[in-house]
């Protein structure tokens, strides 16, 4: 239910102590896959490179089946949102190869953490 997903994510991004939301599942092509539609309307900015890089990494493991993934990411109300497929392998690929290092302030030359104070700049 995209409206229930959207409502839950909206509550999380409204919380002052929430910096990151990671969802899993609902990124495929079937009728019940609607997480990207539920969440992407909340984005202030889309992190296009996340979906592109995720599919490139995923291709190494599942080949052309990765074209079915609509994994995406963005920023909403100073909160990073990552929308991942539901499979354990996909979640592991995303965490191990993309998200974990970007949420580590020690990652150089840059990382998402060091951008956090500047996300609300106008």
N, C-alpha and C positions, 0 to 999 in steps of 0.2 A: 504494500500500500504506500504509494509515493507520498501521500499526505501525512501519514504517520511517521515515515522516515524523515520528511522535511521538518515536521514539528519537533521531533526529538533532536535533530541536529541544530535547529534554531535555538532550542533551549540551551544546548551545550555551548554554542558560540556566543550566547548572551551572557554566560557566566564569566565573571572577571578572572577567575582562576583557571580557565581552560585555554590552553595554547595550541593544542593539536587534537583533531578528531580523526580516527581511522575507522572507516566502515569496511565490511567485507560482505561480498555477495551482491547479486543483482546487477552485475555489469555485463551480462551476456546479451543475447538477441531475442530471447523468448518473450512471450507476452507478460510473464511475471517479473522480468528484469527491468527495473525502473530506477535503480539507485542513482545513476548519473543524472537523470531528469529531476529526481527529487532534490538532489544536492546542488547541482550546477547553477540553478537559478539564484542560489544564495551567494555565489562567488562575487566578490568585489573585483578580483583578478583571477584569471586562470593561469595555472602553472603548466603551460603547454608541454614543456620539456619532460614533465613527469610521465605522461602517457606515452610519449614517443620513446623515452628511454626504457620504460617498463616493457613495452612490446619488443624492443630490440633485445633486451635481456631474456624475456620469455621465449622468444624465437629459438634461442639456443637449446631450450628444454622441450618445447612442444611443437616446434616448427611452425608451419603456416596456420595452425589452429589459433595462434595468437591474434590473428586478424579479427577474431570474434570478440576480443576483449575491448571493453570501453572504459578501462581504468582511466581515472582522471584525478586531478588535484587542483586546488585553488586556495585562495585566501578569502575569508569572510569575517568581517568584524574583528580583525587582528588575530584570527585563528586559522591555522593551517588545516585544510581538509584533504584527506587522502581517501579515494574511493577505489577499493581493491576488489578483485574477483574473490570468490568464496573458497577456492581450493587452497589447501594447505601449501602446496607448492608455489602457487602464485603469491600468497602472503609472505612466504619465506623469501622468494625472489625479491619482492618489493622491499621488505624490511632489510635484508642482508645487503642488497646492492644499491639501494637508493635512500630510503628513509633514515635508517639508523645513522649513517654518516652525516646526513644533512641536519640531524637534530643533535649533533655533537659539536659543541662550540670550539673544540680543538681542531676540527677538520679545516684544512687550508687548501686552497687559498681563500675560500669563503664557504659559508654555510647558512642555513635558514635561521638558525638561532641568532646570529649577529644582526640579522635584519629585523627581528621582532620589535625592537624599540622604535623602528622607523615605519612600521606598517600603517600607522594612522596619520602619517605626514600628509599635508595638503599642499 
